[in-house]
Amino acid sequence: MTMRDSLRSLLAEPSVPNPPVRVWRDWVLLALMGTSTLLEAQLRDDIEAAPAAFALVLVLMAAVFWRRTHPLAVVAVTFGAMTATTVVGAFVGASDVALYSTVLVVLLPYALFRWASGRDAAIGLAIIVVSAEINGVAIAVAESSSAVLLETWIGSAVFLLLPAAVGALVRYELRVRASELERAKLSEREQLARELHDTVAHHVSAIVIQAQAGHAVAGSDPEAAVDALEVIEEEASRTLAEMRLMVSALREDQAAELSPQRGVADIERLAHNAGTAPAITVELSGDLDDLGSPVDAAVYRLAQESITNAVRHAHNATRIEVSVTGDDTDVRLSVRDDGDTDSTGRTLTGYGLVGMSERAMLLGGTLEAGPNPDRGWSVNAVLPKTGTPT
């Protein structure tokens, strides 16, 4: 990015939305300024151009209330008043017409870079710099000393530009924090979407299949229809229970109900719940005893989604083969069917495959899916047994 692009990006930056209008600190500052001004009026007898000095304090007191919502206007009015007061003082031979309470002017550059838009911040900075230069010249003329000019400019730069830098830094840090929070929320939404898709899609698919089977045999085999209704009731109850668990986990005002997480040992149950056609076989082999809990659950979800996709989309399939194998470091899942390769709904960019790939990747694994060379479709996943969730 060129400097011109960076400048354009800075100028195009919008103001911070919904700045606080009044907070208790504003009233404390107002009380401090009022008390300080009254004390100076009583205790100091060296105040130069007193009317102008007290008028400047009143302008600054008003600026305290409006510095967040109207930062540019406040900077323009306050620094304009300071410059006018200093110039008038120089004509009457007064080199310093400011009261001690005007030190709170440092709040204005901070507020400008903390709340204003990029364009307003640039304009306000120009006003501050020009005001500092004019004030330096006026003070140098009043004191008839060119050395004062450089001292005034350096002091103004440190005194006013440092708060501006702090305001910009605070704004940047809060923006980074908000961005991280949004990324965390997005990650949670994606995880919830995967869980909903994997769980609900599988159970609803089983319900649909059993309902179709029950409808087909209702007239000729009432007992088979009753069996299908029992499976539908079981799947619906399980879906409702898992949905309630997810909803309770999203509630911040109460603890989520805990239930055992399904894992590799529960994959064989998927074959029973999916129905009678196509036939589903499950083979578990190797070392599967020391799987990390996230990996154990992920393998189950990947198998669940793969079986659901095969049952729904593998036209003319007669079998679905599920294999889970564990060795010293990895666990491998393979789900293969013998359906038509060109079955509709079977794409490499489907939402289900995207969620499955993300689930495997988050645990440091890989997932590949696609048509077989001869017939059918395969899903192959390899996950490290310990897992590396992020």
C-alpha positions in Angstrom: 0.0 0.0 0.0 1.4 3.4 -1.0 1.5 6.4 1.2 -1.2 8.0 -0.8 -3.5 5.0 -0.2 -2.6 5.0 3.5 -3.6 8.7 3.7 -6.8 8.1 1.9 -7.7 5.2 4.2 -6.9 7.4 7.2 -9.1 10.2 5.9 -11.9 7.9 5.1 -12.0 6.4 8.6 -15.4 7.1 10.2 -16.0 8.5 13.6 -16.4 6.1 16.5 -20.2 5.4 16.8 -22.2 6.2 19.9 -19.6 8.1 22.0 -20.6 8.6 25.7 -22.3 12.0 26.1 -22.0 12.6 29.8 -20.2 10.5 32.4 -19.5 11.2 36.1 -15.9 12.1 35.3 -17.1 15.1 33.3 -18.8 16.6 36.4 -15.7 15.9 38.5 -13.6 17.8 35.9 -16.0 20.6 35.9 -16.0 20.9 39.7 -12.2 20.8 39.7 -12.0 23.6 37.1 -14.5 25.7 38.8 -12.8 25.3 42.2 -9.3 26.0 40.7 -10.6 29.1 39.0 -12.1 30.5 42.1 -9.0 29.8 44.1 -6.8 31.5 41.5 -9.1 34.5 41.5 -8.7 34.9 45.3 -5.1 33.9 45.8 -3.3 35.3 42.7 -2.7 38.9 42.1 -0.5 38.5 39.0 -3.3 37.4 36.6 -2.7 39.2 33.3 -5.7 40.2 31.2 -8.1 38.7 33.8 -11.3 39.0 31.8 -9.8 37.2 28.8 -8.3 34.5 31.1 -11.7 33.8 32.8 -13.5 33.8 29.5 -11.1 31.2 28.2 -11.8 29.0 31.3 -15.5 29.2 30.6 -15.0 28.1 27.0 -12.8 25.2 28.1 -15.4 24.1 30.7 -18.1 23.9 28.0 -15.6 22.0 25.8 -15.3 19.3 28.5 -19.0 18.4 27.9 -18.9 18.3 24.2 -15.4 16.9 23.5 -16.6 13.4 22.6 -19.7 14.1 20.5 -18.3 17.2 18.7 -14.5 16.9 18.9 -13.6 19.0 15.9 -16.0 21.8 16.8 -14.6 21.8 20.3 -11.0 21.9 19.1 -11.7 24.7 16.7 -13.6 26.9 19.2 -11.3 26.3 22.1 -7.9 26.6 20.3 -9.3 29.6 18.4 -10.2 31.2 21.7 -6.8 30.4 23.1 -5.1 32.0 20.1 -7.2 35.1 20.2 -6.6 35.5 23.9 -2.8 35.1 23.5 -2.7 37.6 20.6 -4.8 40.2 22.5 -2.5 39.7 25.5 0.6 40.2 23.3 -0.8 43.6 22.2 -1.2 44.7 25.8 2.2 43.3 26.9 0.9 40.2 28.6 2.9 37.1 27.7 0.7 34.6 29.7 -3.0 35.1 30.0 -3.9 31.5 30.9 -5.0 30.2 34.3 -3.7 27.0 35.7 -7.0 25.2 35.2 -6.6 25.6 31.4 -4.1 22.7 31.6 -7.1 20.4 30.9 -6.9 21.5 27.3 -4.9 18.3 26.8 -8.2 16.4 26.9 -9.2 17.9 23.6 -6.4 16.5 21.3 -7.0 13.1 23.0 -10.7 13.3 22.4 -10.1 14.4 18.8 -8.1 11.3 17.9 -10.1 9.0 20.1 -13.6 9.8 18.7 -13.5 11.9 15.6 -13.4 10.7 12.0 -10.1 10.6 10.1 -10.9 13.7 8.1 -12.0 15.6 11.3 -8.8 14.5 13.1 -6.6 15.8 10.3 -8.4 19.1 10.3 -8.3 19.4 14.0 -4.6 18.6 14.1 -4.0 21.3 11.6 -5.9 23.8 13.8 -3.8 22.7 16.8 -0.5 23.1 15.0 -1.4 26.5 13.5 -2.7 27.7 16.9 0.6 26.6 18.6 2.6 28.5 16.0 0.6 31.7 16.4 0.8 31.5 20.1 4.5 31.0 20.0 5.0 34.1 17.9 2.6 36.1 20.0 4.4 35.1 23.2 7.8 35.8 21.7 6.6 39.3 20.6 5.2 40.0 24.1 8.5 39.0 25.7 10.7 40.4 22.9 12.7 37.2 22.9 13.2 35.0 19.8 14.4 32.1 22.1 10.9 31.9 23.6 9.5 31.0 20.2 11.4 27.7 19.9 10.7 26.8 23.5 7.0 27.5 23.1 6.8 25.3 19.9 8.6 22.4 21.5 6.5 22.6 24.7 3.3 22.8 22.7 4.3 19.8 20.6 5.0 17.7 23.6 2.1 19.0 25.6 -0.6 18.7 22.9 0.6 16.1 20.4 1.4 13.4 23.1 -2.3 13.3 24.2 -3.3 13.0 20.6 -1.0 10.0 20.1 -2.4 8.4 23.3 -6.0 8.9 22.0 -5.0 7.3 18.7 -3.4 4.3 20.5 -6.4 3.7 22.7 -8.7 3.8 19.7 -6.5 1.3 17.8 -6.3 -1.1 20.8 -10.1 -1.0 21.3 -10.6 -1.6 17.6 -8.2 -4.6 17.7 -10.0 -6.0 20.7 -13.4 -5.5 19.0 -12.1 -7.3 15.9 -10.9 -10.2 18.0 -14.2 -10.4 19.7 -16.0 -10.5 16.4 -13.7 -13.3 15.1 -14.4 -15.2 18.3 -18.2 -14.8 17.8 -17.9 -15.9 14.2 -15.9 -18.9 15.2 -18.6 -19.8 17.7 -21.4 -19.4 15.2 -19.5 -21.6 12.7 -19.0 -24.3 15.3 -22.7 -24.1 16.3 -23.7 -24.3 12.6 -21.6 -27.4 12.2 -23.1 -29.0 15.3 -26.7 -28.2 14.2 -26.1 -29.4 10.7 -24.4 -32.6 11.7 -26.9 -33.5 14.5 -30.2 -32.3 13.1 -29.5 -33.4 9.5 -28.7 -36.9 10.6 -31.7 -37.4 12.8 -34.1 -35.7 10.5 -32.8 -37.8 7.6 -33.4 -41.0 9.7 -36.9 -39.7 10.5 -37.7 -39.1 6.9 -36.5 -42.5 5.8 -38.4 -44.3 8.5 -41.5 -42.3 7.7 -41.2 -43.3 4.0 -40.7 -46.9 4.9 -43.6 -46.9 7.3 -45.8 -45.4 4.7 -44.8 -48.0 2.2 -45.5 -51.0 4.4 -48.5 -49.6 6.4 -51.0 -51.5 4.3 -49.2 -54.8 4.0 -47.3 -55.0 7.3 -48.7 -53.0 10.1 -46.1 -54.3 12.6 -43.3 -52.9 10.4 -45.1 -49.6 10.3 -45.3 -49.6 14.1 -41.6 -50.3 14.3 -40.9 -47.4 12.0 -43.0 -45.1 14.2 -40.9 -46.3 17.2 -37.7 -45.4 15.5 -39.2 -42.0 14.5 -40.2 -41.3 18.1 -36.7 -42.3 19.3 -34.9 -40.1 16.7 -37.2 -37.1 17.4 -36.6 -37.4 21.2 -32.9 -37.6 20.6 -33.0 -34.6 18.3 -35.0 -32.6 20.8 -32.6 -33.5 23.6 -29.5 -32.4 21.7 -31.2 -29.2 20.6 -32.0 -28.4 24.2 -28.4 -29.1 25.2 -27.2 -26.7 22.5 -29.7 -24.0 23.5 -28.8 -24.3 27.2 -25.1 -24.0 26.4 -25.9 -20.7 24.7 -27.5 -19.3 27.8 -25.2 -17.1 29.8 -27.4 -16.9 32.9 -27.3 -20.6 33.8 -25.0 -23.6 33.6 -25.4 -25.9 30.6 -26.7 -29.4 31.3 -24.0 -31.9 30.9 -24.4 -35.2 28.9 -21.9 -37.7 27.7 -20.3 -36.7 24.4 -20.8 -39.3 21.7 -17.7 -40.9 20.2 -16.3 -43.7 18.1 -18.0 -46.4 20.2 -21.4 -44.9 19.2 -20.8 -45.1 15.5 -22.4 -48.6 15.3 -25.6 -47.1 16.6 -25.7 -44.9 13.6 -26.0 -47.9 11.3 -29.0 -49.1 13.3 -30.8 -45.7 13.4 -30.3 -44.9 9.7 -32.7 -47.6 8.5 -32.6 -50.8 6.5 -31.6 -49.6 3.1 -28.9 -49.2 2.1 -27.2 -51.7 4.4 -24.6 -50.1 6.6 -21.6 -51.9 8.0 -19.2 -50.6 10.7 -15.8 -51.9 11.4 -13.7 -50.6 14.3 -10.1 -51.8 14.4 -6.7 -50.9 15.8 -5.9 -48.8 18.9 -9.0 -46.6 19.6 -8.8 -46.5 23.4 -6.6 -43.4 23.9 -8.4 -40.9 21.7 -8.5 -37.3 22.9 -12.1 -36.2 23.7 -12.3 -33.7 20.9 -11.0 -36.2 18.4 -13.4 -38.9 19.6 -16.3 -36.6 19.2 -15.1 -35.3 15.8 -14.8 -38.8 14.3 -18.3 -39.6 15.4 -19.6 -36.3 13.8 -17.7 -37.0 10.6 -19.1 -40.5 10.4 -22.6 -39.2 11.2 -22.5 -36.6 8.4 -20.9 -39.0 5.9 -23.6 -41.6 6.5 -26.3 -39.0 6.3 -25.0 -37.7 3.0 -24.8 -41.3 1.6 -28.3 -42.2 2.7 -29.8 -39.0 1.3 -27.8 -38.7 -2.0 -26.4 -42.1 -2.9 -29.0 -43.2 -5.5 -29.3 -46.9 -6.1 -26.8 -47.6 -3.4 -26.9 -51.1 -1.8 -24.3 -50.7 1.0 -22.4 -48.1 3.0 -19.1 -49.2 4.5 -17.7 -47.4 7.6 -14.2 -48.1 8.8 -12.4 -46.6 11.7 -8.8 -47.6 12.3 -6.4 -46.4 15.0 -2.6 -46.6 15.2 0.0 -45.1 17.5 -0.5 -41.5 16.3 -3.6 -41.2 14.1 -7.1 -42.3 13.7 -8.5 -42.9 10.2 -12.1 -42.8 9.1 -13.4 -44.1 5.8 -17.0 -44.0 4.6 -17.7 -45.5 1.2 -20.9 -46.3 -0.7 -21.7 -47.9 -4.0 -24.3 -45.4 -5.2 -24.4 -43.6 -8.6 -21.4 -41.4 -9.0 -23.4 -38.6 -10.6 -26.0 -38.5 -7.8 -27.5 -35.1 -7.3 -26.6 -33.2 -4.2 -23.1 -34.8 -4.1 -20.7 -31.9 -4.6 -17.3 -31.0 -3.3 -18.5 -27.6 -2.2 -21.6 -28.5 -0.2 -22.0 -26.9 3.2 -21.8 -30.3 4.9 -18.4 -31.0 3.4 -17.2 -27.5 4.3 -18.1 -28.1 7.9 -16.5 -31.5 7.9 -13.3 -30.2 6.5 -13.2 -27.3 9.0 -13.8 -29.8 11.9 -10.9 -32.0 10.7 -8.6 -29.0 10.1 -9.3 -27.5 13.6 -7.9 -30.7 15.1 -4.8 -30.8 12.9 -6.2 -33.4 10.5 -7.3 -33.7 6.9 -10.4 -34.7 5.1 -10.9 -35.7 1.4 -14.1 -36.5 -0.3 -15.1 -37.3 -3.8 -16.4 -40.0 -6.3 -14.7 -43.4 -6.5 -13.0 -44.4 -9.7 -15.5 -47.1 -10.4 -18.7 -46.3 -8.5 -20.0 -44.5 -5.4 -18.5 -41.9 -3.2 -15.8 -41.9 -0.4 -15.0 -39.8 2.5 -11.5 -40.2 4.1 -10.4 -38.4 7.2 -7.1 -38.6 9.2 -6.9 -37.0 12.6 -4.1 -37.0 15.2 -5.1 -39.0 18.2 -4.3 -36.1 20.6 -5.8 -33.4 18.5 -4.8 -29.7 18.4 -8.0 -27.7 18.8 -7.7 -24.0 18.3 
